[in-house]
Amino acid sequence: MATKDLIGTLLVGSGIISVKTLERTLELQQGSGQRLGKLLRDMRIVTEQEVTEALARQFNLRIVRAFADQMFPEELLGLVPVHMALEKMIFPLKQSGRDLALAILDPLDSETLEFLSLKIGMKIHPVLATSEELTVAIRKHYLKVDKIEKDRPTILIIDDSQLTSQVLDIALRKEGFEVLVAGDGIEGLKLAISRHPDLIVCDLFMPHMDGYSFMRALRKHARMAAIPVILMTGKDSTEEEYKALQAGFFDFIGKPSAPVRIIARIKRTFILNGNTELISLIEKHKDMSSISR
């Protein structure tokens, strides 16, 4: 059974939504590239907690809550590599001999559980957690970030081309942005989770994780779902642009592109998203930078 059919069937069976609501949502989902559960949450039809509870009943799993404030030894955290925790949304809770209790988001992802079990030589006992709970725990215990503070709009650039990143970094800072730079998708995912940028500019072809894989991993984190992501690629074609927009990217820019064009598209994204206050902050910092010079 496809994931979207399972989630929909579970929610209807649990009495959380009606068959008619499911049918209408599936119609809206066609061509949107969005996961059914996310679309239902965005439309405020269901909460993530309701989806998690329906999955727990279906798979006879318990739900773990408020675990981020607990203490977890480094040896336990080391059983799950940080890139796997980030990408697959899993978190080690407790080890007892050759048994490992593991908080997970997706009970259908048996491939990840089997791979990890073979890798560490332990039996995995999965328990469900929401993406919100998992993100907080991963941020605090793997990325060592407890609180995010920033005073101006932040742009994350993910590109394995050092030259491209440097040119954009300089241009964006002159415009009043704070800039974060990552050389691949895994590093970009770490920065996205730990620093929560206001917008991400991501290359398509990168080591370890390409642009589409990065987008899929990012959208698993509930707190990251609203961050607009712009895809940049030298594969500039109508077909690729269509594919990118279907995958959930907010915009598509062919490479090479002049920094002024990319900056214009970034500001346009903020405006279209209704984030006009970010534009005001940008102009404020840009003016202050001009005065200091």
C-alpha positions as CSV (number, residue, x, y, z in Angstrom):
1,M,0.0,0.0,0.0
2,A,1.4,3.4,-0.9
3,T,2.2,5.7,2.0
4,K,-0.3,8.3,0.9
5,D,-3.1,5.7,0.8
6,L,-2.1,4.3,4.2
7,I,-2.0,7.7,5.9
8,G,-5.4,8.6,4.4
9,T,-7.0,5.3,5.3
10,L,-5.7,5.5,8.8
11,L,-7.0,9.0,9.4
12,V,-10.4,8.0,8.0
13,G,-10.5,4.8,10.0
14,S,-9.6,6.7,13.1
15,G,-12.5,9.2,12.5
16,I,-10.1,12.1,12.3
17,I,-11.1,13.0,8.7
18,S,-14.0,12.0,6.5
19,V,-13.8,10.1,3.2
20,K,-14.9,13.3,1.4
21,T,-12.1,15.3,3.0
22,L,-9.6,12.7,2.0
23,E,-10.8,12.7,-1.6
24,R,-10.7,16.5,-1.9
25,T,-7.2,16.6,-0.4
26,L,-6.0,13.9,-2.8
27,E,-7.3,16.0,-5.7
28,L,-5.3,19.0,-4.4
29,Q,-2.3,16.8,-3.9
30,Q,-2.1,15.7,-7.5
31,G,0.6,17.7,-9.2
32,S,1.7,19.5,-6.0
33,G,4.5,17.2,-5.1
34,Q,3.6,17.4,-1.5
35,R,3.2,14.5,0.9
36,L,-0.4,13.9,1.9
37,G,0.3,14.2,5.7
38,K,2.1,17.5,5.2
39,L,-0.7,18.9,3.0
40,L,-3.3,17.9,5.6
41,R,-1.3,19.6,8.3
42,D,-0.7,22.8,6.2
43,M,-4.4,23.0,5.6
44,R,-5.0,22.6,9.4
45,I,-7.2,19.6,8.8
46,V,-5.1,17.4,11.0
47,T,-2.2,17.9,13.5
48,E,1.1,16.0,13.3
49,Q,0.2,14.4,16.7
50,E,-3.0,13.0,15.2
51,V,-1.0,11.4,12.3
52,T,1.5,10.0,14.7
53,E,-1.2,8.5,16.9
54,A,-2.9,6.9,13.9
55,L,0.3,5.3,12.8
56,A,1.0,4.1,16.3
57,R,-2.3,2.3,16.4
58,Q,-1.8,0.7,13.0
59,F,1.7,-0.6,13.7
60,N,1.2,-1.3,17.4
61,L,4.0,1.1,18.5
62,R,4.2,3.3,21.5
63,I,4.9,7.1,21.2
64,V,7.7,8.8,23.0
65,R,7.3,12.4,24.0
66,A,9.4,15.2,25.5
67,F,12.6,13.3,25.4
68,A,15.0,16.0,24.2
69,D,15.7,17.3,27.8
70,Q,16.9,13.9,28.9
71,M,20.6,13.1,29.1
72,F,22.1,10.8,26.4
73,P,25.6,9.5,26.6
74,E,28.0,10.1,23.7
75,E,28.4,6.3,23.3
76,L,24.7,6.0,22.7
77,L,24.5,8.9,20.3
78,G,27.5,7.4,18.4
79,L,25.4,4.4,17.4
80,V,23.5,6.5,14.9
81,P,25.7,8.8,12.7
82,V,24.6,12.4,12.7
83,H,23.9,12.4,8.9
84,M,21.6,9.4,9.3
85,A,19.8,11.0,12.3
86,L,19.3,14.2,10.2
87,E,18.3,12.5,6.9
88,K,16.2,9.6,8.2
89,M,14.8,11.4,11.3
90,I,15.8,8.8,13.9
91,F,17.2,9.2,17.4
92,P,18.7,6.6,19.8
93,L,16.9,6.5,23.1
94,K,18.3,3.7,25.2
95,Q,20.7,0.7,24.8
96,S,20.3,-2.4,26.8
97,G,22.8,-5.1,25.9
98,R,22.3,-5.8,22.2
99,D,18.9,-4.0,22.1
100,L,18.4,-0.4,21.0
101,A,15.3,1.6,21.5
102,L,15.1,4.0,18.6
103,A,12.7,7.0,18.1
104,I,11.5,7.1,14.5
105,L,9.3,9.2,12.3
106,D,8.4,6.8,9.6
107,P,7.3,3.2,10.6
108,L,7.4,2.2,6.9
109,D,11.1,2.9,6.5
110,S,12.1,-0.7,7.3
111,E,15.2,-0.3,5.0
112,T,16.8,2.2,7.4
113,L,16.1,0.1,10.5
114,E,17.5,-3.1,8.8
115,F,20.6,-1.2,7.7
116,L,21.3,0.2,11.1
117,S,20.6,-3.1,12.8
118,L,23.2,-4.8,10.6
119,K,25.7,-1.9,11.0
120,I,25.7,-1.9,14.8
121,G,24.9,-5.5,15.4
122,M,21.8,-4.8,17.5
123,K,18.1,-5.5,17.5
124,I,16.2,-2.3,16.9
125,H,13.0,-1.6,18.9
126,P,11.3,1.4,17.2
127,V,9.0,3.9,19.0
128,L,7.3,6.7,17.2
129,A,8.0,10.4,17.7
130,T,6.8,13.6,15.9
131,S,9.2,15.4,13.6
132,E,9.0,18.3,16.0
133,E,10.3,16.2,18.9
134,L,12.9,14.6,16.8
135,T,14.2,17.9,15.4
136,V,14.5,19.4,18.9
137,A,16.4,16.3,20.1
138,I,18.8,16.1,17.1
139,R,19.5,19.8,17.3
140,K,20.3,19.7,21.0
141,H,22.2,16.5,21.3
142,Y,23.9,16.1,17.9
143,L,24.3,19.6,16.7
144,K,24.7,21.1,20.3
145,V,22.3,23.9,19.6
146,D,19.7,24.8,22.3
147,K,18.5,28.2,21.2
148,I,18.6,30.0,17.8
149,E,19.3,33.8,17.9
150,K,19.6,36.1,14.9
151,D,19.0,39.7,14.3
152,R,18.7,39.8,10.5
153,P,17.5,37.5,7.6
154,T,19.8,34.5,7.1
155,I,20.5,32.9,3.7
156,L,22.0,29.4,3.5
157,I,24.0,28.7,0.3
158,I,24.6,25.0,-0.4
159,D,27.0,24.5,-3.4
160,D,30.1,22.4,-3.9
161,S,31.6,25.2,-6.0
162,Q,33.7,27.3,-3.7
163,L,33.8,30.1,-6.2
164,T,30.0,30.3,-6.6
165,S,29.6,30.3,-2.8
166,Q,32.2,33.0,-2.3
167,V,30.7,35.3,-5.0
168,L,27.2,34.9,-3.5
169,D,28.4,35.3,0.0
170,I,30.0,38.6,-0.7
171,A,27.0,39.9,-2.7
172,L,24.4,38.9,-0.1
173,R,26.4,40.3,2.8
174,K,26.5,43.7,1.0
175,E,22.7,43.5,0.7
176,G,22.4,43.1,4.5
177,F,21.9,39.4,4.8
178,E,23.6,37.0,7.2
179,V,25.1,34.2,5.1
180,L,25.8,30.5,5.9
181,V,27.7,28.4,3.4
182,A,27.8,24.6,3.1
183,G,29.7,22.5,0.5
184,D,27.3,19.6,0.3
185,G,23.8,18.5,1.1
186,I,24.7,16.8,4.4
187,E,26.5,19.9,5.7
188,G,23.7,22.0,4.4
189,L,21.2,19.9,6.3
190,K,23.2,20.3,9.6
191,L,23.2,24.1,9.1
192,A,19.6,24.2,8.2
193,I,18.5,22.4,11.4
194,S,21.0,24.2,13.7
195,R,20.5,27.7,12.4
196,H,17.1,27.7,10.8
197,P,17.8,30.1,7.9
198,D,15.0,32.2,6.3
199,L,15.8,31.0,2.8
200,I,18.0,28.3,1.2
201,V,19.7,28.5,-2.2
202,C,20.7,24.9,-3.1
203,D,22.7,23.5,-6.0
204,L,21.3,20.4,-7.7
205,F,24.5,18.3,-8.2
206,M,26.5,17.9,-5.0
207,P,28.5,15.2,-3.2
208,H,26.8,12.9,-0.7
209,M,23.3,14.3,-1.2
210,D,21.9,16.0,-4.3
211,G,19.4,18.9,-4.3
212,Y,16.3,16.6,-4.5
213,S,17.5,14.4,-1.7
214,F,18.3,17.4,0.4
215,M,14.7,18.7,-0.1
216,R,13.2,15.4,0.9
217,A,15.3,15.2,4.0
218,L,14.6,18.9,5.0
219,R,10.8,18.5,4.6
220,K,10.8,15.7,7.1
221,H,11.6,18.3,9.8
222,A,8.3,20.0,10.7
223,R,10.1,23.3,11.7
224,M,11.9,23.4,8.3
225,A,8.8,22.8,6.1
226,A,8.0,26.5,5.6
227,I,11.6,27.6,4.6
228,P,11.6,28.4,0.9
229,V,14.3,26.7,-1.1
230,I,15.6,27.9,-4.5
231,L,17.2,25.3,-6.7
232,M,20.2,26.4,-8.8
233,T,21.5,24.1,-11.6
234,G,23.5,24.1,-14.8
235,K,20.8,21.7,-16.1
236,D,18.7,24.6,-17.2
237,S,15.7,23.2,-19.0
238,T,11.9,23.5,-18.9
239,E,11.7,19.9,-17.9
240,E,14.1,20.3,-15.0
241,E,12.3,23.4,-13.8
242,Y,9.0,21.6,-13.8
243,K,10.5,18.7,-11.9
244,A,12.0,21.1,-9.3
245,L,8.7,22.9,-8.7
246,Q,6.9,19.6,-8.4
247,A,9.4,18.5,-5.8
248,G,8.6,21.5,-3.7
249,F,11.3,24.0,-4.6
250,F,10.0,27.6,-4.4
251,D,12.0,28.8,-7.4
252,F,14.4,27.6,-10.1
253,I,17.5,29.5,-11.3
254,G,19.8,28.3,-14.1
255,K,23.6,28.5,-13.7
256,P,25.6,30.5,-14.3
257,S,23.5,33.5,-13.0
258,A,24.7,36.9,-12.0
259,P,24.5,37.6,-8.2
260,V,22.1,40.5,-8.8
261,R,19.6,38.2,-10.4
262,I,19.8,35.7,-7.6
263,I,19.4,38.5,-5.0
264,A,16.3,39.8,-6.9
265,R,14.8,36.3,-6.9
266,I,15.5,36.0,-3.1
267,K,13.8,39.3,-2.4
268,R,10.9,38.3,-4.7
269,T,10.5,35.0,-2.7
270,F,10.2,36.9,0.6
271,I,7.6,39.2,-0.9
272,L,5.6,36.4,-2.4
273,N,5.7,34.5,0.9
274,G,4.4,37.6,2.7
275,N,7.7,38.2,4.6
276,T,7.8,41.9,3.9
277,E,9.3,42.5,7.4
278,L,12.4,40.6,6.3
279,I,12.8,43.0,3.4
280,S,12.7,45.9,5.9
281,L,15.3,44.3,8.0
282,I,17.5,43.7,5.0
283,E,17.3,47.4,4.0
284,K,18.0,48.5,7.6
285,H,21.2,46.4,7.8
286,K,22.2,47.5,4.3
287,D,21.8,51.1,5.3
288,M,23.8,50.6,8.5
289,S,26.6,48.9,6.5
290,S,26.8,51.8,4.1
291,I,27.1,54.3,7.0
292,S,29.9,52.3,8.7
293,R,31.8,52.2,5.5
